[in-house]
Amino acid sequence: MKGLLLKDFYTTKANIFVALLSCVVMAIGLSFVISPSVVIILIAIPLSMTVSSTIISDKKNKWTQFAVTLPVSKKQIISSKYIAYLFWTIIGIFVGTLMCYIILKVANSTDSNINIFTGFSIIIALLSGSIIMPCNFVLPEEKSIIGTILAYSLTSGILALSIFALNQIFNVRDNMTQTLIICSVISFVIFIISWITSVKKIKNFN
């Protein structure tokens, strides 16, 4: 498992640096137009998506066919991608939050939306990832974009439905923090279900 994670890290470290730098520059610019907290979501989401590119790259380079000859199981290969996705999501949120506080410190300002953007970053990353990951495993590489489009469309629908349902129980606007915590937990549960299902149901991702 450690070897699989290191392989993906070495494969994507250059792309991750470029993606992170690009996101930071774009996020800093938008932070002065929208809100410094937007930095969190603009860094966390693209950074987590770099893991998706490793699945496509593995299939394109026929690495998964080679992997079956190694002393690793299909379960370990799939699990390594989900673990890496969680890792880069956490790193993205941490870096985004750190950048947000740096911007606020330099501007000598405050932002009450930090918790909201952090919550949405977690929710969007986990919900979209739970769909994108299995789609990238089973769909041909040229059709992987379908999985991405489907993921974000379903993420919007699930999020809207969750907020609507919670609004029937309590006033979401007055309990935004509680709402985001509940939705984050739901997103994490769905991500874990996606992980378990992928390990058990995906027979061939070559």
N, C-alpha and C positions, 0 to 999 in steps of 0.2 A: 504493500500500500504506500509506504514512504517513497519507494522508487517511482511509482506512478505519479504521485503528487509533485515530486522533484522534476520529473520529465515535463509535465505541463508547465511548471514554473519556468524552467529554462527555455521552453518553447515560446512562452508568451511574455517573458520579462521585458523585452525590447518594446513590444506592442503595448504592454501595460504602461510603461513609462511614457510613451508618446501619447497614449489615450488619457492618462492621468494629467499630463502637462496641458494637453488641449482642453480637457474639461475644466481644469483649474482656471486657465486664462479666460475661457468663455463664461464660467460661473462668476468670476470676479467682476467681469464687465456687466453681466446681467444683475448682479447683486446691488449695484447702484441704481438700477432702473426699477427692479421689482422689490426684492428684499434680500438681505445678506443670507438668510436661511435657505434660499434657493440653491446655494452652493452645495448643500448636503445632498439633495436629490440629483443634481446634475453631475455629481462625482460618483455617488454610490451606484446608480443604475448602470451607466456605461462600464464601470469597473467590473461589476458582477457579470456583465455580458461577455467579457473576454473569455470566460470559461466555455461559453457556447462555441466560440470560434475554434477551440481546441478539438471539440468533437468533430466539427466539419473538416478540420485539417487532418485529423487521424484517419477519417474515412477517405479523404482525397489522396492521402499518401499511403493508403493500404496498411496503416500501422496496426489497426485492430485485427487484421488477418495475421500479422506477425505476433501480436500480443497473445493469441491463443496458444502459441508454442512456448510461451514463457510460464514459469511457475506462479501464475496469478490466475484467479478465477474471474468469470464474467461479473460476478457480484462485486469483486474488488475493483474492477475497471469502472463499472458504473458508479459505485459508491465514491470512488476517488473524485469523480466529476462533481458530484453533489457536495462533497466536503469542500472542494476547492471553491465552489459557487458560494457556499456559506462564508468561507474565509474571506473572499474578496468583497462580499457584501458588507461584512463587518469592517474590513479595512476601509472600504469606500465611505461608510458612514462615519467612521472615526476621523478620517482625513477631511471629509466634508465639514464635520462639526468643528474640527480644529481650525480650518480655514475661515469658517464663519466667525468664530470668536476672535481670530486675528484681525479680520476686517472690521468687526465691531470695536475692537480695541484701538485700531488705527484711526477709525472715524469717530472714536469717543461717543459711541451710540449704543443703543440697546435694540433688541428684536424679540418680540413676544411670540414669534412664529417658529422658533427653533424646535420645540416639541412637536408641533404639527408637521413640519417638513421631515423631521426624523421619523415620525410614525409613518408618513406616506412613503418614505424611502424603503422602510422595512416591508411594508405591505406590498408595494408595487414590485420590489425585487423578488420577494418570495412567491407571490402569486404568479407572476410572469415566468419565473424560473421553473415552477412546478409544471408548466406546460411546455416551455421552450426546450427543456432538457430531454424529455422523452421524445418530443417531435424530432429533435436533431439526431437522436439515436436511430429512429426508425425510418425517417424520410430520406430520400436521396439528397445529396448535398445541394443540388440545384433547386430543390424544392424546400429547403430549410427556411427560406424567407416566409413561406406560408405559416410555418410554426410560430415565427416571431409575430407576424400580423395577428394570427389567431390568439396568441398569448396575451398581447396587450388589449385586444378587443374584449376577451373574456375577463381579463383583470378589471377593466373598467366596469363591466357588467356585474361581476361578483362584488366589487367594492360598493357600487351604487346600491345593489340589492341588500348588502349587509347594513349599510347606513340607513336605508329605508326601514329595514326590519327593526333595527335598534331604536329608530326614531318613534316606533310604535310603543316602545317600552319606556323610554325617557327622552327628554329634549336633547337631541344630539348637540345642538349649538351651545347649550349651557353645560354640556358634559363632554367636550371634545376630547380631553385627555383620556377619559374612561372609554370613549368610543374607539380611539386609536389603539388603546391597549387591547381591547377585545378583538378588533379587526386584525391586529398584529398576531395575536394568539391563533386566530382562525387561519391566517395566512401560513403560519409556521406548521400547523397541523396538516394543512393541505400539501405543503412542501414535503413533509415527512411521508404522507400517504403516497405522493408521487414517487418519492425515493424507493419506498418499499415495493410499490407496484412495478416500477421499472426493473428492479432487481429480480422480481419473480416472473414477470410476464415477457420481458424482452428476450427473445431467443437468439436473434441474430441481428447485429448492428453493423455488419460489414458491407 
